[in-house]
Amino acid sequence: MKFFETNQNTAERVVRFIVAIFLLPAPLVFQNNPFAISQAIVGGVLIFNALSGICVIYRLFGTNTCKV
């Protein structure tokens, strides 16, 4: 299925994973305020992107950073 093809290169996936590691524990560090929860949600989206290699925003704009 074309929708589930990887559209991120490896370096980008690694950077997203590292950023997600710092954002996910935000509610534990900064208590349960809306900003910390939104950081954790962004971290969850980034961890999904890093592990799957699929970015929905890239898909909407037709961007692909993988080597052809």
N, CA and C of each residue as an Amber inpcrd file, in Angstrom:
protein
   204
   0.8350000  -1.1730000   0.0000000   0.0000000   0.0000000   0.0000000
   0.8850000   1.2430000   0.0000000   0.6160000   2.1850000  -0.8690000
   1.4680000   3.3540000  -1.0160000   1.4330000   4.2620000   0.2010000
   0.3370000   4.2940000   0.9320000   0.2310000   5.1840000   2.0820000
   1.2130000   4.8240000   3.1860000   1.5770000   3.5560000   3.2990000
   2.4440000   3.1190000   4.3860000   3.9030000   2.9850000   3.9780000
   4.3230000   3.6480000   2.9100000   5.7260000   3.6360000   2.5250000
   6.5090000   4.6410000   3.3610000   7.7230000   4.2940000   3.6920000
   8.5860000   5.1700000   4.4790000   8.9260000   6.4150000   3.6660000
   8.8220000   7.5870000   4.2860000   9.1590000   8.8270000   3.5820000
  10.1320000   9.7050000   4.3690000  10.9030000   9.0990000   5.2850000
  11.9130000   9.8320000   6.0550000  13.2330000   9.0870000   5.9540000
  14.3300000   9.8430000   5.8720000  15.6300000   9.1930000   5.8520000
  16.0600000   8.8260000   7.2680000  17.1160000   8.0650000   7.3830000
  17.5420000   7.5350000   8.6780000  17.9890000   8.6320000   9.6440000
  18.7410000   9.6060000   9.1570000  19.2220000  10.6810000  10.0440000
  18.0580000  11.4620000  10.6380000  17.0570000  11.7290000   9.8370000
  15.8860000  12.4570000  10.3200000  15.1260000  11.6430000  11.3640000
  15.0480000  10.3440000  11.1650000  14.3620000   9.4820000  12.1250000
  15.1000000   9.4600000  13.4590000  16.4300000   9.4470000  13.4140000
  17.2320000   9.4500000  14.6460000  17.0300000  10.7520000  15.4060000
  17.0290000  11.8740000  14.7000000  16.8350000  13.1790000  15.3510000
  15.4500000  13.2440000  15.9890000  14.4270000  12.7790000  15.2800000
  13.0760000  12.7770000  15.8380000  12.9940000  11.9010000  17.0840000
  13.6940000  10.7640000  17.0720000  13.6830000   9.8690000  18.2300000
  14.3380000  10.5400000  19.4360000  15.4570000  11.2010000  19.2220000
  16.1650000  11.8620000  20.3260000  15.3170000  12.9880000  20.9100000
  14.7040000  13.7930000  20.0630000  13.8490000  14.8800000  20.5460000
  12.6570000  14.2990000  21.3120000  12.0910000  13.2130000  20.8250000
  10.9450000  12.5890000  21.4920000  11.3120000  12.0780000  22.8790000
  12.5210000  11.5600000  23.0300000  12.9650000  11.0600000  24.3360000
  12.9580000  12.1830000  25.3740000  13.2760000  13.4070000  24.9480000
  13.2740000  14.5370000  25.8750000  11.8720000  15.0930000  26.1230000
  10.9620000  14.9580000  25.1680000   9.6270000  15.5350000  25.3180000
   8.6420000  14.6190000  26.0530000   8.7920000  13.3230000  25.9180000
   7.8110000  12.4040000  26.5130000   7.6830000  12.5130000  28.0370000
   8.7490000  12.6470000  28.8100000   8.5800000  12.7160000  30.2680000
   8.2140000  14.0990000  30.8060000   7.8530000  15.0320000  29.9610000
   7.5500000  16.4020000  30.4070000   6.4890000  16.4700000  31.5020000
   5.3760000  15.7200000  31.4340000   4.3930000  15.8130000  32.5230000
   4.9330000  15.3130000  33.8700000   5.8960000  14.4040000  33.8390000
   6.4900000  13.9320000  35.0930000   7.4180000  14.9810000  35.7010000
   8.0640000  15.7600000  34.8490000   9.0160000  16.7570000  35.3170000
   8.3190000  18.0660000  35.6970000   7.3910000  18.5180000  34.8540000
   6.7560000  19.8290000  35.0300000   5.3320000  19.7590000  35.5650000
   4.9420000  18.6430000  36.1300000   3.5800000  18.4210000  36.6270000
   2.6010000  18.3540000  35.4570000   1.3380000  18.1780000  35.7590000
   0.3310000  18.0110000  34.7110000  -0.3050000  19.3490000  34.3330000
   0.4650000  20.1910000  33.6770000  -0.1110000  21.4200000  33.1480000
  -0.2850000  21.2620000  31.6310000  -1.0770000  22.1030000  30.9970000
  -1.3580000  21.9270000  29.5630000  -0.1040000  21.9630000  28.6750000
   0.8640000  22.7910000  29.0240000   2.0770000  22.8610000  28.2120000
   2.8630000  21.5550000  28.2660000   2.9940000  20.9770000  29.4380000
   3.7280000  19.7190000  29.5780000   2.9990000  18.5810000  28.8730000
   1.6850000  18.5830000  28.9510000   0.9170000  17.5340000  28.2710000
   1.0400000  17.6780000  26.7590000   1.0330000  18.9110000  26.2670000
   1.2000000  19.1050000  24.8260000   2.6050000  18.6940000  24.3740000
   3.6110000  18.9040000  25.2190000   4.9510000  18.4330000  24.8920000
   4.9780000  16.9050000  24.7960000   4.3000000  16.2350000  25.6970000
   4.2600000  14.7790000  25.6630000   3.5240000  14.2790000  24.4230000
   2.4810000  14.9690000  24.0070000   1.7500000  14.5730000  22.8010000
   2.6400000  14.7330000  21.5710000   3.3520000  15.8490000  21.4880000
   4.2890000  16.0450000  20.3740000   5.3720000  14.9730000  20.4050000
   5.8600000  14.6460000  21.5930000   6.8450000  13.5760000  21.7210000
   6.3070000  12.2450000  21.2540000   5.0290000  11.9710000  21.5400000
   4.4170000  10.7310000  21.0700000   4.3140000  10.6700000  19.5610000
   3.9630000  11.7880000  18.9510000   3.8970000  11.8390000  17.4850000
   5.2900000  11.6470000  16.8890000   6.2900000  12.2810000  17.4900000
   7.6530000  12.1380000  16.9830000   8.1760000  10.7220000  17.1470000
   7.8420000  10.0650000  18.2420000   8.3060000   8.6860000  18.4340000
   7.6380000   7.7560000  17.4220000   6.3610000   8.0130000  17.1160000
   5.6920000   7.2370000  16.0620000   6.3900000   7.4550000  14.7260000
   6.6880000   8.7200000  14.4050000   7.3730000   9.0230000  13.1440000
   8.7380000   8.3520000  13.0850000   9.4690000   8.3880000  14.1840000
  10.8120000   7.8180000  14.1980000  10.7860000   6.3020000  14.0400000
   9.8590000   5.6550000  14.7010000   9.8210000   4.1960000  14.6450000
   9.2200000   3.6640000  13.3400000   8.2290000   4.3610000  12.8090000
   7.5720000   3.8770000  11.5920000   8.2150000   4.4210000  10.3180000
   8.8260000   5.6080000  10.3980000   9.4000000   6.2230000   9.2040000
   8.3710000   6.9070000   8.3360000   7.1640000   7.0600000   8.8500000
   6.0710000   7.6740000   8.1010000   5.7070000   8.9960000   8.7560000
   5.7390000  10.0720000   7.9740000   5.3070000  11.3780000   8.4500000
   4.0880000  11.7860000   7.6390000   2.9680000  11.9700000   8.3100000
   1.7180000  12.2870000   7.6310000   1.7930000  13.6680000   6.9810000
   2.4540000  14.6140000   7.6280000   2.6040000  15.9540000   7.0510000
   3.3850000  15.8730000   5.7370000   4.4540000  15.0820000   5.7170000
   5.2050000  14.8840000   4.4820000   4.2990000  14.2760000   3.4090000
   3.4750000  13.3310000   3.8180000   2.5770000  12.6670000   2.8750000
   1.6020000  13.6740000   2.2590000   1.0740000  14.5970000   3.0780000
   0.1280000  15.5860000   2.5720000   0.7690000  16.5130000   1.5410000
   2.0470000  16.8750000   1.7670000   2.7340000  17.7820000   0.8480000
   3.5040000  17.0560000  -0.2490000   3.5050000  15.7280000  -0.2290000
   4.2020000  14.9600000  -1.2620000   5.7000000  14.9690000  -1.1350000
   6.2100000  15.1840000   0.0800000   7.6490000  15.2350000   0.3140000
   8.1590000  13.8540000   0.6940000   9.3660000  13.5310000   0.2280000
   9.9990000  12.2640000   0.5690000  11.4840000  12.5270000   0.7180000
  12.0420000  12.3100000   1.9120000  13.4660000  12.5590000   2.1430000
  14.2890000  11.2810000   2.0520000  13.6480000  10.1720000   1.7350000
  14.3880000   8.9170000   1.5420000  15.1620000   8.9700000   0.2270000
  16.2780000   8.2730000   0.2060000  17.0320000   8.1790000  -1.0490000
  16.2820000   7.2520000  -1.9940000  16.2320000   7.6530000  -3.2220000
  15.5090000   6.8560000  -4.2320000  16.4280000   5.8310000  -4.8230000
